[in-house]
Amino acid sequence: MAVDVKNMSDEEMKEKLLEIKIENLKDIEAKKQLETKKPEKLK
């Protein structure tokens, strides 16, 4: 994800980093759920 840092204030930077962190957490949670669902189907 390319972010133009030069034109951002510190507050904007922090907000952007938070957004990216939240997106990453969502991805990790989704992957965990997919991994936990797979074994159930095999039974």
CHARMM-style PDB file with segment names, atoms N, HN, CA, C and O in Angstrom:
ATOM      1  N   MET     1       0.853  -1.194   0.000  1.00  0.00      PROA
ATOM      2  CA  MET     1       0.000   0.000   0.000  1.00  0.00      PROA
ATOM      3  C   MET     1       0.886   1.241   0.000  1.00  0.00      PROA
ATOM      4  O   MET     1       1.554   1.530   0.993  1.00  0.00      PROA
ATOM      5  N   ALA     2       0.892   1.951  -1.077  1.00  0.00      PROA
ATOM      6  HN  ALA     2       0.350   1.716  -1.883  1.00  0.00      PROA
ATOM      7  CA  ALA     2       1.738   3.136  -1.186  1.00  0.00      PROA
ATOM      8  C   ALA     2       1.018   4.341  -0.593  1.00  0.00      PROA
ATOM      9  O   ALA     2      -0.096   4.675  -0.996  1.00  0.00      PROA
ATOM     10  N   VAL     3       1.665   4.980   0.360  1.00  0.00      PROA
ATOM     11  HN  VAL     3       2.570   4.709   0.687  1.00  0.00      PROA
ATOM     12  CA  VAL     3       1.081   6.159   0.990  1.00  0.00      PROA
ATOM     13  C   VAL     3       2.018   7.332   0.766  1.00  0.00      PROA
ATOM     14  O   VAL     3       3.225   7.222   0.979  1.00  0.00      PROA
ATOM     15  N   ASP     4       1.451   8.468   0.330  1.00  0.00      PROA
ATOM     16  HN  ASP     4       0.470   8.558   0.157  1.00  0.00      PROA
ATOM     17  CA  ASP     4       2.270   9.661   0.128  1.00  0.00      PROA
ATOM     18  C   ASP     4       2.489  10.327   1.479  1.00  0.00      PROA
ATOM     19  O   ASP     4       1.619  11.036   1.984  1.00  0.00      PROA
ATOM     20  N   VAL     5       3.650  10.093   2.051  1.00  0.00      PROA
ATOM     21  HN  VAL     5       4.357   9.517   1.641  1.00  0.00      PROA
ATOM     22  CA  VAL     5       3.915  10.515   3.424  1.00  0.00      PROA
ATOM     23  C   VAL     5       4.269  11.995   3.498  1.00  0.00      PROA
ATOM     24  O   VAL     5       3.975  12.651   4.497  1.00  0.00      PROA
ATOM     25  N   LYS     6       4.887  12.519   2.466  1.00  0.00      PROA
ATOM     26  HN  LYS     6       5.126  11.986   1.655  1.00  0.00      PROA
ATOM     27  CA  LYS     6       5.416  13.885   2.520  1.00  0.00      PROA
ATOM     28  C   LYS     6       4.334  14.926   2.789  1.00  0.00      PROA
ATOM     29  O   LYS     6       4.565  15.908   3.494  1.00  0.00      PROA
ATOM     30  N   ASN     7       3.149  14.702   2.220  1.00  0.00      PROA
ATOM     31  HN  ASN     7       2.961  13.904   1.647  1.00  0.00      PROA
ATOM     32  CA  ASN     7       2.092  15.701   2.329  1.00  0.00      PROA
ATOM     33  C   ASN     7       1.195  15.496   3.545  1.00  0.00      PROA
ATOM     34  O   ASN     7       0.187  16.185   3.699  1.00  0.00      PROA
ATOM     35  N   MET     8       1.559  14.553   4.408  1.00  0.00      PROA
ATOM     36  HN  MET     8       2.379  13.993   4.283  1.00  0.00      PROA
ATOM     37  CA  MET     8       0.703  14.235   5.547  1.00  0.00      PROA
ATOM     38  C   MET     8       1.236  14.848   6.834  1.00  0.00      PROA
ATOM     39  O   MET     8       2.444  14.963   7.041  1.00  0.00      PROA
ATOM     40  N   SER     9       0.291  15.238   7.696  1.00  0.00      PROA
ATOM     41  HN  SER     9      -0.690  15.144   7.527  1.00  0.00      PROA
ATOM     42  CA  SER     9       0.662  15.664   9.040  1.00  0.00      PROA
ATOM     43  C   SER     9       0.850  14.427   9.910  1.00  0.00      PROA
ATOM     44  O   SER     9       0.528  13.315   9.492  1.00  0.00      PROA
ATOM     45  N   ASP    10       1.368  14.620  11.112  1.00  0.00      PROA
ATOM     46  HN  ASP    10       1.629  15.524  11.451  1.00  0.00      PROA
ATOM     47  CA  ASP    10       1.576  13.488  12.025  1.00  0.00      PROA
ATOM     48  C   ASP    10       0.260  12.795  12.343  1.00  0.00      PROA
ATOM     49  O   ASP    10       0.197  11.567  12.399  1.00  0.00      PROA
ATOM     50  N   GLU    11      -0.796  13.585  12.552  1.00  0.00      PROA
ATOM     51  HN  GLU    11      -0.745  14.583  12.506  1.00  0.00      PROA
ATOM     52  CA  GLU    11      -2.103  13.008  12.874  1.00  0.00      PROA
ATOM     53  C   GLU    11      -2.587  12.118  11.737  1.00  0.00      PROA
ATOM     54  O   GLU    11      -3.067  11.009  11.969  1.00  0.00      PROA
ATOM     55  N   GLU    12      -2.459  12.607  10.516  1.00  0.00      PROA
ATOM     56  HN  GLU    12      -2.069  13.508  10.327  1.00  0.00      PROA
ATOM     57  CA  GLU    12      -2.891  11.827   9.346  1.00  0.00      PROA
ATOM     58  C   GLU    12      -2.089  10.533   9.238  1.00  0.00      PROA
ATOM     59  O   GLU    12      -2.628   9.476   8.912  1.00  0.00      PROA
ATOM     60  N   MET    13      -0.792  10.641   9.518  1.00  0.00      PROA
ATOM     61  HN  MET    13      -0.354  11.500   9.782  1.00  0.00      PROA
ATOM     62  CA  MET    13       0.069   9.453   9.476  1.00  0.00      PROA
ATOM     63  C   MET    13      -0.421   8.411  10.475  1.00  0.00      PROA
ATOM     64  O   MET    13      -0.540   7.230  10.148  1.00  0.00      PROA
ATOM     65  N   LYS    14      -0.705   8.865  11.704  1.00  0.00      PROA
ATOM     66  HN  LYS    14      -0.608   9.824  11.970  1.00  0.00      PROA
ATOM     67  CA  LYS    14      -1.157   7.940  12.751  1.00  0.00      PROA
ATOM     68  C   LYS    14      -2.462   7.277  12.345  1.00  0.00      PROA
ATOM     69  O   LYS    14      -2.635   6.072  12.521  1.00  0.00      PROA
ATOM     70  N   GLU    15      -3.379   8.068  11.800  1.00  0.00      PROA
ATOM     71  HN  GLU    15      -3.238   9.048  11.657  1.00  0.00      PROA
ATOM     72  CA  GLU    15      -4.668   7.516  11.367  1.00  0.00      PROA
ATOM     73  C   GLU    15      -4.455   6.466  10.289  1.00  0.00      PROA
ATOM     74  O   GLU    15      -5.063   5.397  10.323  1.00  0.00      PROA
ATOM     75  N   LYS    16      -3.587   6.779   9.330  1.00  0.00      PROA
ATOM     76  HN  LYS    16      -3.093   7.648   9.303  1.00  0.00      PROA
ATOM     77  CA  LYS    16      -3.336   5.853   8.227  1.00  0.00      PROA
ATOM     78  C   LYS    16      -2.733   4.552   8.754  1.00  0.00      PROA
ATOM     79  O   LYS    16      -3.136   3.464   8.343  1.00  0.00      PROA
ATOM     80  N   LEU    17      -1.771   4.670   9.659  1.00  0.00      PROA
ATOM     81  HN  LEU    17      -1.443   5.554   9.992  1.00  0.00      PROA
ATOM     82  CA  LEU    17      -1.143   3.474  10.225  1.00  0.00      PROA
ATOM     83  C   LEU    17      -2.165   2.633  10.971  1.00  0.00      PROA
ATOM     84  O   LEU    17      -2.133   1.405  10.899  1.00  0.00      PROA
ATOM     85  N   LEU    18      -3.078   3.292  11.691  1.00  0.00      PROA
ATOM     86  HN  LEU    18      -3.104   4.290  11.749  1.00  0.00      PROA
ATOM     87  CA  LEU    18      -4.130   2.563  12.400  1.00  0.00      PROA
ATOM     88  C   LEU    18      -5.012   1.822  11.419  1.00  0.00      PROA
ATOM     89  O   LEU    18      -5.349   0.658  11.634  1.00  0.00      PROA
ATOM     90  N   GLU    19      -5.389   2.497  10.334  1.00  0.00      PROA
ATOM     91  HN  GLU    19      -5.115   3.442  10.159  1.00  0.00      PROA
ATOM     92  CA  GLU    19      -6.229   1.862   9.313  1.00  0.00      PROA
ATOM     93  C   GLU    19      -5.542   0.612   8.774  1.00  0.00      PROA
ATOM     94  O   GLU    19      -6.164  -0.442   8.640  1.00  0.00      PROA
ATOM     95  N   ILE    20      -4.255   0.742   8.468  1.00  0.00      PROA
ATOM     96  HN  ILE    20      -3.750   1.599   8.577  1.00  0.00      PROA
ATOM     97  CA  ILE    20      -3.501  -0.384   7.909  1.00  0.00      PROA
ATOM     98  C   ILE    20      -3.444  -1.522   8.927  1.00  0.00      PROA
ATOM     99  O   ILE    20      -3.611  -2.688   8.568  1.00  0.00      PROA
ATOM    100  N   LYS    21      -3.208  -1.182  10.203  1.00  0.00      PROA
ATOM    101  HN  LYS    21      -3.073  -0.236  10.495  1.00  0.00      PROA
ATOM    102  CA  LYS    21      -3.154  -2.210  11.246  1.00  0.00      PROA
ATOM    103  C   LYS    21      -4.476  -2.948  11.344  1.00  0.00      PROA
ATOM    104  O   LYS    21      -4.508  -4.175  11.442  1.00  0.00      PROA
ATOM    105  N   ILE    22      -5.576  -2.188  11.318  1.00  0.00      PROA
ATOM    106  HN  ILE    22      -5.551  -1.192  11.238  1.00  0.00      PROA
ATOM    107  CA  ILE    22      -6.906  -2.798  11.434  1.00  0.00      PROA
ATOM    108  C   ILE    22      -7.159  -3.724  10.252  1.00  0.00      PROA
ATOM    109  O   ILE    22      -7.674  -4.829  10.424  1.00  0.00      PROA
ATOM    110  N   GLU    23      -6.798  -3.276   9.053  1.00  0.00      PROA
ATOM    111  HN  GLU    23      -6.379  -2.379   8.913  1.00  0.00      PROA
ATOM    112  CA  GLU    23      -6.974  -4.117   7.859  1.00  0.00      PROA
ATOM    113  C   GLU    23      -6.175  -5.408   8.002  1.00  0.00      PROA
ATOM    114  O   GLU    23      -6.674  -6.492   7.698  1.00  0.00      PROA
ATOM    115  N   ASN    24      -4.927  -5.286   8.467  1.00  0.00      PROA
ATOM    116  HN  ASN    24      -4.522  -4.406   8.714  1.00  0.00      PROA
ATOM    117  CA  ASN    24      -4.078  -6.471   8.635  1.00  0.00      PROA
ATOM    118  C   ASN    24      -4.675  -7.435   9.647  1.00  0.00      PROA
ATOM    119  O   ASN    24      -4.656  -8.649   9.444  1.00  0.00      PROA
ATOM    120  N   LEU    25      -5.213  -6.885  10.751  1.00  0.00      PROA
ATOM    121  HN  LEU    25      -5.228  -5.899  10.916  1.00  0.00      PROA
ATOM    122  CA  LEU    25      -5.833  -7.738  11.770  1.00  0.00      PROA
ATOM    123  C   LEU    25      -7.034  -8.468  11.197  1.00  0.00      PROA
ATOM    124  O   LEU    25      -7.239  -9.651  11.469  1.00  0.00      PROA
ATOM    125  N   LYS    26      -7.832  -7.756  10.398  1.00  0.00      PROA
ATOM    126  HN  LYS    26      -7.665  -6.795  10.177  1.00  0.00      PROA
ATOM    127  CA  LYS    26      -9.001  -8.387   9.770  1.00  0.00      PROA
ATOM    128  C   LYS    26      -8.560  -9.537   8.878  1.00  0.00      PROA
ATOM    129  O   LYS    26      -9.162 -10.611   8.893  1.00  0.00      PROA
ATOM    130  N   ASP    27      -7.511  -9.309   8.104  1.00  0.00      PROA
ATOM    131  HN  ASP    27      -7.022  -8.436   8.092  1.00  0.00      PROA
ATOM    132  CA  ASP    27      -6.992 -10.352   7.211  1.00  0.00      PROA
ATOM    133  C   ASP    27      -6.545 -11.568   8.017  1.00  0.00      PROA
ATOM    134  O   ASP    27      -6.848 -12.705   7.656  1.00  0.00      PROA
ATOM    135  N   ILE    28      -5.824 -11.323   9.108  1.00  0.00      PROA
ATOM    136  HN  ILE    28      -5.578 -10.399   9.401  1.00  0.00      PROA
ATOM    137  CA  ILE    28      -5.319 -12.418   9.938  1.00  0.00      PROA
ATOM    138  C   ILE    28      -6.487 -13.199  10.528  1.00  0.00      PROA
ATOM    139  O   ILE    28      -6.476 -14.430  10.525  1.00  0.00      PROA
ATOM    140  N   GLU    29      -7.501 -12.485  11.037  1.00  0.00      PROA
ATOM    141  HN  GLU    29      -7.510 -11.485  11.039  1.00  0.00      PROA
ATOM    142  CA  GLU    29      -8.672 -13.148  11.616  1.00  0.00      PROA
ATOM    143  C   GLU    29      -9.386 -13.985  10.569  1.00  0.00      PROA
ATOM    144  O   GLU    29      -9.781 -15.120  10.837  1.00  0.00      PROA
ATOM    145  N   ALA    30      -9.551 -13.426   9.373  1.00  0.00      PROA
ATOM    146  HN  ALA    30      -9.229 -12.505   9.156  1.00  0.00      PROA
ATOM    147  CA  ALA    30     -10.236 -14.144   8.297  1.00  0.00      PROA
ATOM    148  C   ALA    30      -9.476 -15.425   7.950  1.00  0.00      PROA
ATOM    149  O   ALA    30     -10.080 -16.480   7.758  1.00  0.00      PROA
ATOM    150  N   LYS    31      -8.156 -15.325   7.871  1.00  0.00      PROA
ATOM    151  HN  LYS    31      -7.665 -14.468   8.027  1.00  0.00      PROA
ATOM    152  CA  LYS    31      -7.339 -16.499   7.545  1.00  0.00      PROA
ATOM    153  C   LYS    31      -7.449 -17.552   8.642  1.00  0.00      PROA
ATOM    154  O   LYS    31      -7.542 -18.746   8.357  1.00  0.00      PROA
ATOM    155  N   LYS    32      -7.439 -17.103   9.907  1.00  0.00      PROA
ATOM    156  HN  LYS    32      -7.364 -16.133  10.138  1.00  0.00      PROA
ATOM    157  CA  LYS    32      -7.569 -18.049  11.024  1.00  0.00      PROA
ATOM    158  C   LYS    32      -8.894 -18.785  10.927  1.00  0.00      PROA
ATOM    159  O   LYS    32      -8.953 -20.002  11.101  1.00  0.00      PROA
ATOM    160  N   GLN    33      -9.960 -18.039  10.648  1.00  0.00      PROA
ATOM    161  HN  GLN    33      -9.913 -17.050  10.507  1.00  0.00      PROA
ATOM    162  CA  GLN    33     -11.284 -18.649  10.564  1.00  0.00      PROA
ATOM    163  C   GLN    33     -11.337 -19.647   9.417  1.00  0.00      PROA
ATOM    164  O   GLN    33     -11.922 -20.722   9.555  1.00  0.00      PROA
ATOM    165  N   LEU    34     -10.731 -19.299   8.286  1.00  0.00      PROA
ATOM    166  HN  LEU    34     -10.256 -18.426   8.175  1.00  0.00      PROA
ATOM    167  CA  LEU    34     -10.695 -20.224   7.153  1.00  0.00      PROA
ATOM    168  C   LEU    34      -9.953 -21.500   7.541  1.00  0.00      PROA
ATOM    169  O   LEU    34     -10.394 -22.604   7.220  1.00  0.00      PROA
ATOM    170  N   GLU    35      -8.831 -21.345   8.227  1.00  0.00      PROA
ATOM    171  HN  GLU    35      -8.472 -20.449   8.487  1.00  0.00      PROA
ATOM    172  CA  GLU    35      -8.023 -22.500   8.622  1.00  0.00      PROA
ATOM    173  C   GLU    35      -8.777 -23.384   9.609  1.00  0.00      PROA
ATOM    174  O   GLU    35      -8.655 -24.608   9.562  1.00  0.00      PROA
ATOM    175  N   THR    36      -9.552 -22.776  10.500  1.00  0.00      PROA
ATOM    176  HN  THR    36      -9.651 -21.782  10.538  1.00  0.00      PROA
ATOM    177  CA  THR    36     -10.268 -23.579  11.494  1.00  0.00      PROA
ATOM    178  C   THR    36     -11.491 -24.243  10.876  1.00  0.00      PROA
ATOM    179  O   THR    36     -11.952 -25.273  11.369  1.00  0.00      PROA
ATOM    180  N   LYS    37     -12.018 -23.666   9.808  1.00  0.00      PROA
ATOM    181  HN  LYS    37     -11.644 -22.830   9.408  1.00  0.00      PROA
ATOM    182  CA  LYS    37     -13.195 -24.256   9.161  1.00  0.00      PROA
ATOM    183  C   LYS    37     -12.823 -25.460   8.294  1.00  0.00      PROA
ATOM    184  O   LYS    37     -13.617 -26.390   8.156  1.00  0.00      PROA
ATOM    185  N   LYS    38     -11.642 -25.448   7.720  1.00  0.00      PROA
ATOM    186  HN  LYS    38     -10.997 -24.692   7.832  1.00  0.00      PROA
ATOM    187  CA  LYS    38     -11.234 -26.525   6.806  1.00  0.00      PROA
ATOM    188  C   LYS    38     -11.298 -27.917   7.444  1.00  0.00      PROA
ATOM    189  O   LYS    38     -11.888 -28.819   6.849  1.00  0.00      PROA
ATOM    190  N   PRO    39     -10.720 -28.125   8.623  1.00  0.00      PROA
ATOM    191  CA  PRO    39     -10.728 -29.477   9.201  1.00  0.00      PROA
ATOM    192  C   PRO    39     -12.139 -30.006   9.452  1.00  0.00      PROA
ATOM    193  O   PRO    39     -12.369 -31.211   9.344  1.00  0.00      PROA
ATOM    194  N   GLU    40     -13.082 -29.134   9.782  1.00  0.00      PROA
ATOM    195  HN  GLU    40     -12.895 -28.156   9.869  1.00  0.00      PROA
ATOM    196  CA  GLU    40     -14.449 -29.570  10.058  1.00  0.00      PROA
ATOM    197  C   GLU    40     -15.075 -30.223   8.832  1.00  0.00      PROA
ATOM    198  O   GLU    40     -15.823 -31.193   8.950  1.00  0.00      PROA
ATOM    199  N   LYS    41     -14.766 -29.688   7.660  1.00  0.00      PROA
ATOM    200  HN  LYS    41     -14.158 -28.900   7.564  1.00  0.00      PROA
ATOM    201  CA  LYS    41     -15.345 -30.225   6.422  1.00  0.00      PROA
ATOM    202  C   LYS    41     -14.807 -31.625   6.115  1.00  0.00      PROA
ATOM    203  O   LYS    41     -15.493 -32.432   5.487  1.00  0.00      PROA
ATOM    204  N   LEU    42     -13.591 -31.908   6.554  1.00  0.00      PROA
ATOM    205  HN  LEU    42     -13.034 -31.252   7.064  1.00  0.00      PROA
ATOM    206  CA  LEU    42     -12.969 -33.198   6.251  1.00  0.00      PROA
ATOM    207  C   LEU    42     -13.606 -34.343   7.036  1.00  0.00      PROA
ATOM    208  O   LEU    42     -13.550 -35.496   6.608  1.00  0.00      PROA
ATOM    209  N   LYS    43     -14.208 -34.032   8.174  1.00  0.00      PROA
ATOM    210  HN  LYS    43     -14.254 -33.095   8.521  1.00  0.00      PROA
ATOM    211  CA  LYS    43     -14.779 -35.085   9.031  1.00  0.00      PROA
ATOM    212  C   LYS    43     -15.939 -35.798   8.355  1.00  0.00      PROA
ATOM    213  OT1 LYS    43     -16.529 -36.708   8.937  1.00  0.00      PROA
TER     214      LYS     43
END
